[in-house]
Amino acid sequence: MNGSRIAAVGHYQPAEVLTNEDLAGLVDTSDEWIRSRVGIRTRHIAGPDEPVDELASHAAAKALASAGLAPADIDLVLVATSTAVDRSPNMAARVAARLGIPSPAAMDVNVVCAGFTHALATADHTVRAGAATRALVIGADKMSAVCDWTDRTTCVLVGDGAGAAVVEGTDVPGISPVLWGSVPEMGHAVRIEGEPARFAQEGQSVYRWATTRLPPLARQACERAGLTPADLAAVVLHQANLRIIEPLAEKIGAVNAVVARDVVHSGNTSAASIPLAFSKLVEQGEISTGDPVLLFGFGGNLSYAGQVVRCP
């Protein structure tokens, strides 16, 4: 095989919906304040009996069903997450056990909000190298578990969920070479740390970095696919904040593309945000099989990773 492709996608969100009005009863905020600053209206929140691997497994099962595959067809499981509670067994092994995948390589990838695109690149490399035949790549996070619900600058952002993709070998590459990197000296700008672990960020620093530094990087990711931004059918950026997504998408120059705005209804779901939004675009018929789609993750560690994929 000369490359790999995304064969199918799937997503999952918990049933409980937390509205801006609900948040106004918890902290000093309002629907107007939240929408004007981050563009979010609702978010889904997992219950105490819904761990990260359960969210991930639901999304993965939908992707497998969409691809018409059985668990035994998978030999690599990658889970991008930064909200795993335990060190071992990891989320990938737990997902494999839940789904009955018999003997996969099972690894977690912690690059926070850029985790899915890093994991997708890793799966692409692994399949092309012949070390795996089919991979499940999952982004899943339970951000509500690491949120400070007394901090109105962060609690209005977060949501929970998962998205998944099945990656398999193909003669015609459907995943372009990744463009990835980081700004380690600014890693403190987005954090999940402490005991208990809590999410915190320097919002203005992240906004300036994302809207000024990332557009040329996203255009380079298109160049690696042999495309221009105008060739894109869709752009799926990390769903951090609508006030970041909209100017960033405009500066990339994807004038003909659908821009994913799932953050409005799902909040910032960290590693889940890109596959969740991508899967919804596919499910809703907003993009068609073979369409070129830019996936670009950014955030924690001030890491970034992006590639152009073909819609399954």
PEJOCOR-V807256 format. One record per helix or strand. SS is the DSSP state (alpha for helix, beta for strand). FROM is the first residue (numbers start at 1). LEN is the number of residues. If there is no record, write none. Layout:
SS,FROM,LEN
SS,FROM,LEN
//
This chain:
beta,3,10
beta,17,3
alpha,20,5
alpha,31,8
beta,42,3
alpha,52,16
alpha,71,3
beta,76,5
alpha,91,9
beta,105,5
alpha,112,17
beta,134,9
alpha,143,4
alpha,152,4
beta,158,1
beta,160,11
beta,175,1
beta,179,4
alpha,184,6
beta,190,4
beta,198,4
alpha,203,22
alpha,229,3
beta,234,4
alpha,242,11
beta,258,2
alpha,263,4
beta,268,1
alpha,270,14
beta,292,7
alpha,300,3
beta,303,8
//
